[in-house]
Amino acid sequence: MRLKRLLPLLALAAAMAATSAMAQTTLRVFSGGQNQRPDLMRKLFDRYEAANPGLKVQIETGGATSDLQRQYLSTVLNAKDPAIDIYLIDIVNPAQYFGAGWLEPLDAYVGAPAAALKNHLPVYQQSNVVKGKLAAMPGFADAMFMYYRKDLLDKHKLPEPKTWDELSAAAQKVMKAEGDPNLQGLSIQGAPIEGAVCTFLLPYWSQGKEFNDASGRMTLDKPAAVKGLNQWLGLVDAGVIKKNVAEVKTGDTVNEFKAGQVLFAINWSWAWDRFKDDADSKVKGKVGVMALPAVAGGKSATCIGGWQWAVSAFSKHKTEAAKLVAYLANKDSSRFLAAEGALLPTYADVYTDAEVVKNVPWFKDAAGVMGFGRSRPMSERYGEVSDTIRTTTSAVLARTRKPEDGVGDIESRLARVMR
């Protein structure tokens, strides 16, 4: 009799324990640094928790730049640390991290890549698939834009330049007419940072050239690469780009443009809010956005960035983590991040969503630029690829290496890495 009475109690205790264990399931998510808006991610996590009461999400943040974040994540993942379940990673990292065995393939959880990514912009469909497997899912997009002083172009009755030669001519005309010794024609990133990889690729791509084929093998066109580097040096010699360009970092461009000291500036999407909202901005209401110019006879191209959600191969909660990643990558989440935080969507039609356009009018211009987006080389050894291109580009801009020698260095060093 005692056993019969005890069995229901044991069953109840087991059920309560199971419920308690479910309620205690916690996912830890690395959501990047300040520019990746962890405050907005927290709101998405709160929504998800409300719909999934058996789950809690904790946020970890860190690293002001993608370089610092990559250093941190490489250390954590190389140690096979299971403490973090989900990572927000740069667009250049899926191939590198997946190749190292650090990411859990998502196919078994969210479906085959073609179906899971079919509504996202093509560049994100390509960059998140590695060796036919779904390595990560797009969180939000980014790209390099050409910001410009719309007020000054209007004042001097100049159209948006379509080629780099036209930009040079427009910049020299405005600079001469304004007579401001602090006014730069164009600001680009020449310091040996990730932005310098894009500085190398932008004029190269706009000549219709590819840096690598679909398999990741390098297809460097040396004359085109030399021409691209010489273009920047020519703009320096013309006084359009300042002479110490090899020291210019991403934040330098933002701060100088914000201070009214730059006519044209290449920078990432987050810079828009700095120009528009910062108390010390002198260019509020004066900024335009346009597609990057092309080399004469070529086509516009821009360097795509963006952030992807990936599940750690060492997570103890892979099923739950994959479900959360699918939620973070869906269109509703993309629309929320766009409308509330001006984070670029990875869905083309969200750029024209009524609520999004109402909150972020400049996205109408951004949509056209995104169509010219290109991804930096996808390689399992991207760290080496990046280091080679950025340091060489900076050296050429500092004039400690000739363009021909620098391109030769890139070819010889990366031929062994990208093969």
C-alpha positions in Angstrom: 0.0 0.0 0.0 2.8 2.4 0.8 4.4 1.7 -2.6 1.1 2.4 -4.4 0.9 5.7 -2.5 4.5 6.5 -3.2 4.5 6.0 -7.0 2.2 9.0 -7.8 4.4 11.2 -5.6 7.5 10.0 -7.3 5.9 10.7 -10.7 4.9 14.2 -9.6 8.4 14.9 -8.3 9.9 13.7 -11.6 7.5 16.0 -13.5 8.3 18.9 -11.3 12.0 18.3 -11.7 11.7 18.1 -15.5 9.7 21.4 -15.4 12.3 23.0 -13.2 15.1 21.8 -15.4 13.3 23.3 -18.4 12.8 26.6 -16.7 16.5 26.7 -15.9 17.7 26.2 -19.5 19.9 29.3 -20.1 21.5 30.3 -23.3 24.5 32.6 -23.2 24.9 34.7 -26.3 27.9 36.8 -27.4 26.3 39.8 -29.1 29.3 41.9 -30.1 30.2 45.4 -29.0 28.4 48.7 -28.9 28.0 49.1 -32.6 26.1 45.8 -32.8 23.5 47.3 -30.5 23.2 44.8 -27.6 20.4 47.0 -26.2 18.2 46.1 -29.1 19.3 42.5 -29.0 18.2 42.4 -25.4 14.7 43.5 -26.5 14.6 40.6 -29.1 15.7 38.2 -26.4 13.0 39.4 -24.1 10.4 38.8 -26.7 11.7 35.3 -27.3 11.7 34.5 -23.6 8.1 35.7 -23.3 7.1 33.3 -26.0 9.3 30.5 -24.6 8.9 30.5 -20.8 11.3 27.6 -20.4 14.2 29.5 -21.7 16.4 32.4 -20.5 19.0 34.3 -22.5 22.1 35.9 -21.0 24.1 38.4 -23.0 27.9 38.8 -23.1 29.4 41.7 -24.9 32.9 42.9 -25.7 35.3 44.2 -28.3 34.8 47.7 -29.9 35.9 46.5 -33.3 35.6 43.3 -35.4 39.3 42.8 -35.0 39.1 42.7 -31.2 36.1 40.5 -31.3 37.7 38.1 -33.6 40.7 37.8 -31.3 38.5 37.1 -28.3 36.3 34.6 -30.1 39.3 32.8 -31.6 40.7 32.3 -28.1 37.4 31.1 -26.6 36.5 28.8 -29.5 40.0 27.4 -29.8 39.7 26.4 -26.2 36.5 24.5 -27.0 34.8 26.5 -24.2 31.1 25.4 -23.9 30.1 28.5 -21.8 28.8 30.5 -24.8 26.1 28.9 -26.9 25.6 31.5 -29.7 28.0 33.9 -31.3 27.4 37.0 -33.4 30.3 36.9 -35.9 31.5 39.1 -38.7 30.6 38.2 -42.3 34.2 37.2 -43.0 34.3 34.5 -40.2 31.8 31.7 -41.1 34.3 30.0 -43.4 37.2 30.4 -41.0 35.3 29.2 -37.9 33.4 26.4 -39.6 36.6 25.1 -41.2 38.2 25.0 -37.7 35.3 22.9 -36.4 34.1 25.6 -34.1 30.5 26.0 -35.5 27.6 23.6 -35.4 26.1 23.0 -38.9 22.5 24.3 -38.7 21.0 22.2 -41.5 19.6 19.6 -39.2 17.8 22.2 -37.1 16.5 24.8 -39.6 16.6 23.1 -43.0 18.9 23.0 -46.0 20.8 26.3 -46.9 18.8 27.0 -50.1 15.5 27.0 -48.2 16.7 28.6 -44.9 18.3 31.5 -46.8 16.2 31.9 -49.9 14.7 35.3 -48.9 18.0 36.9 -47.8 20.1 39.1 -50.0 22.3 36.9 -52.3 25.6 37.9 -50.7 24.5 36.6 -47.4 23.2 33.4 -48.9 26.7 32.8 -50.2 28.8 33.9 -47.2 26.9 31.7 -44.7 27.2 28.5 -46.6 30.5 26.6 -46.3 31.2 23.4 -48.1 27.5 23.0 -48.7 26.6 23.3 -45.0 24.7 26.1 -43.3 27.4 27.6 -41.0 25.5 30.6 -39.7 22.4 32.8 -40.4 22.3 36.5 -41.2 21.5 38.8 -38.3 21.8 42.2 -39.9 23.7 43.7 -42.8 26.4 46.3 -43.2 28.2 47.9 -46.1 30.5 50.7 -46.9 28.7 53.8 -48.2 29.9 57.0 -49.8 28.7 59.8 -47.6 28.9 63.3 -49.0 28.1 66.9 -48.1 24.9 67.3 -50.0 24.8 71.0 -49.1 28.2 71.7 -50.7 27.5 69.8 -53.9 24.2 71.7 -54.2 25.9 75.0 -53.4 28.4 74.4 -56.2 25.8 72.9 -58.6 27.6 69.5 -58.8 26.0 66.2 -59.5 26.9 63.0 -57.6 30.1 61.7 -59.2 29.8 58.3 -60.9 33.6 57.7 -61.4 36.6 58.4 -59.2 37.9 60.9 -61.8 34.6 62.8 -61.5 34.9 62.7 -57.7 38.4 64.1 -57.9 37.4 66.9 -60.1 34.4 67.8 -57.9 36.4 67.6 -54.7 39.1 69.9 -56.1 36.5 72.4 -57.3 34.7 72.6 -54.0 38.0 72.7 -52.0 39.3 75.6 -54.0 36.0 77.5 -53.9 35.5 77.0 -50.2 39.1 78.1 -49.3 39.0 76.1 -46.1 42.5 74.5 -45.4 40.9 71.9 -43.1 38.5 70.6 -45.8 39.5 67.2 -47.2 38.1 66.0 -50.5 37.8 62.3 -49.6 38.5 60.2 -46.5 39.3 56.5 -46.7 40.8 54.1 -44.2 44.5 53.4 -44.9 45.7 52.3 -41.4 46.5 48.5 -41.3 42.9 47.7 -40.0 40.1 45.6 -41.5 38.9 48.7 -43.4 42.1 48.7 -45.4 41.1 45.3 -46.9 38.1 47.1 -48.4 40.2 50.1 -49.5 42.3 47.6 -51.6 39.2 45.8 -53.0 36.9 48.7 -53.9 38.7 50.0 -57.0 39.8 46.5 -57.9 36.2 45.2 -57.9 34.9 48.2 -59.8 37.1 47.2 -62.7 35.0 44.0 -62.9 37.7 41.8 -61.3 37.3 38.9 -58.9 39.8 38.3 -56.1 38.8 34.6 -55.8 36.7 32.0 -57.5 33.7 30.0 -56.0 36.1 27.5 -54.4 38.1 30.2 -52.7 41.1 30.0 -54.9 42.8 33.3 -55.5 42.3 34.8 -59.0 44.2 38.1 -58.5 44.6 40.3 -61.6 47.8 42.0 -60.8 47.6 44.9 -63.3 44.1 45.8 -62.0 45.2 45.6 -58.4 48.2 47.9 -59.2 45.8 50.3 -61.0 43.5 50.4 -58.0 46.4 51.3 -55.6 47.7 53.9 -58.0 44.3 55.5 -58.1 44.4 56.2 -54.3 48.0 57.5 -54.6 46.9 59.8 -57.5 44.1 61.2 -55.3 46.7 61.9 -52.6 48.9 63.7 -55.1 46.0 65.7 -56.2 45.3 66.9 -52.7 42.0 65.1 -52.5 43.1 62.5 -49.9 45.4 63.7 -47.1 49.0 62.6 -47.2 48.9 60.7 -43.9 46.1 58.4 -45.1 48.1 55.4 -44.0 47.3 56.4 -40.4 43.5 56.9 -40.9 41.2 54.5 -39.0 37.5 54.1 -39.2 36.7 56.4 -36.3 39.0 59.1 -37.7 36.9 59.3 -40.9 33.7 59.5 -38.9 35.0 62.2 -36.6 36.5 64.4 -39.3 33.4 64.1 -41.5 31.2 64.9 -38.5 33.3 68.0 -37.8 32.6 69.3 -41.3 36.1 68.7 -42.5 35.4 66.2 -45.3 33.5 66.4 -48.5 33.3 62.7 -49.4 33.8 59.9 -46.9 33.7 56.1 -47.2 32.5 54.4 -44.1 30.2 51.8 -42.6 26.4 52.2 -42.1 26.6 52.9 -38.3 28.3 56.2 -39.1 25.0 57.7 -40.3 23.6 57.9 -36.8 26.8 59.6 -35.6 26.4 62.3 -38.3 22.7 62.7 -37.6 22.4 62.3 -33.8 25.7 63.3 -32.1 25.5 66.6 -30.2 28.8 67.7 -31.7 27.9 66.9 -35.3 28.2 69.9 -37.6 26.7 68.1 -40.6 23.2 67.4 -39.4 20.7 67.6 -42.3 23.6 68.1 -44.7 24.5 64.5 -45.5 23.7 62.5 -48.6 24.4 58.8 -49.4 25.3 57.5 -52.8 26.8 54.4 -54.5 30.5 54.4 -54.6 32.1 55.7 -57.8 33.7 53.2 -60.2 36.9 53.2 -62.2 36.2 54.7 -65.6 34.5 52.1 -67.7 33.7 49.9 -64.7 30.8 49.4 -62.3 30.2 50.5 -58.7 31.0 48.0 -56.0 30.9 48.2 -52.3 32.4 46.2 -49.5 29.7 44.2 -47.6 29.9 43.7 -43.9 27.3 42.4 -41.5 26.8 40.1 -38.6 25.8 36.5 -38.5 24.4 34.3 -35.7 26.2 31.0 -35.2 25.9 28.1 -32.8 29.0 26.9 -31.0 30.0 23.4 -31.8 30.7 23.0 -28.1 27.3 24.2 -26.8 25.4 21.9 -24.5 22.1 23.3 -25.8 22.4 23.2 -29.6 18.8 22.5 -30.4 17.5 25.4 -28.3 20.3 27.6 -29.6 19.5 26.9 -33.2 15.8 27.7 -32.6 16.8 31.1 -31.2 19.2 31.7 -34.1 16.3 31.0 -36.6 14.2 33.6 -34.7 16.9 36.2 -34.7 17.4 35.7 -38.5 13.7 35.9 -39.4 12.1 38.9 -41.3 10.2 40.2 -38.2 13.5 40.5 -36.3 15.1 42.1 -39.2 12.3 44.6 -39.5 12.5 45.4 -35.8 16.2 46.0 -35.9 15.9 48.2 -38.9 13.0 50.3 -37.6 14.3 50.7 -34.1 18.0 50.8 -34.6 18.7 51.5 -38.2 20.5 48.2 -38.6 20.6 47.3 -42.2 18.3 44.4 -43.2 19.4 41.2 -44.9 16.0 41.1 -46.7 15.6 43.3 -49.8 12.0 44.1 -49.2 12.5 45.3 -45.7 14.3 48.4 -47.1 11.0 49.6 -48.5 8.8 48.5 -45.5 6.6 51.5 -44.6 7.4 51.6 -41.0 11.2 51.2 -41.6 11.2 54.0 -44.2 9.3 56.2 -41.9 11.8 55.7 -39.1 14.9 55.5 -41.3 14.3 57.5 -44.5 17.9 57.1 -45.8 17.3 53.3 -46.2 15.7 54.1 -49.6 19.1 55.2 -50.8 20.9 52.4 -48.9 18.9 49.7 -50.8 20.5 50.7 -54.1 24.0 50.6 -52.7 23.4 47.1 -51.2 22.8 45.8 -54.7 26.4 46.5 -55.5 27.6 44.6 -52.4 30.6 42.2 -52.6 32.0 40.0 -49.9 35.6 40.0 -48.9 37.5 36.7 -49.6 35.8 33.8 -47.9 38.7 31.6 -46.6 39.3 29.2 -43.7 42.5 31.2 -43.2 40.9 34.6 -43.5 43.0 36.0 -40.7 46.1 35.6 -42.9 44.3 36.9 -45.9 43.2 40.0 -44.1 46.6 40.7 -42.5 48.4 40.4 -45.8 46.0 42.7 -47.7 45.7 45.3 -44.9 49.3 45.7 -44.1 50.4 45.8 -47.7 47.8 48.4 -48.6 48.8 50.6 -45.7 52.5 50.3 -46.7 51.7 51.3 -50.2 49.6 54.3 -49.0 52.5 55.2 -46.7 54.8 55.0 -49.8 57.1 52.5 -48.1 56.2 50.0 -50.8 55.6 50.5 -54.5 52.2 49.3 -55.8 53.8 46.8 -58.1 55.9 45.3 -55.2 52.9 45.3 -52.8 50.7 43.5 -55.2 53.5 41.0 -55.9 53.7 40.4 -52.1 50.0 39.8 -51.9 50.1 37.3 -54.8 53.1 35.3 -53.4 51.9 35.2 -49.8 48.3 34.3 -50.5 48.9 31.8 -53.3 49.8 29.4 -50.6 46.9 30.3 -48.4 44.1 30.5 -51.0 44.5 27.4 -53.1 
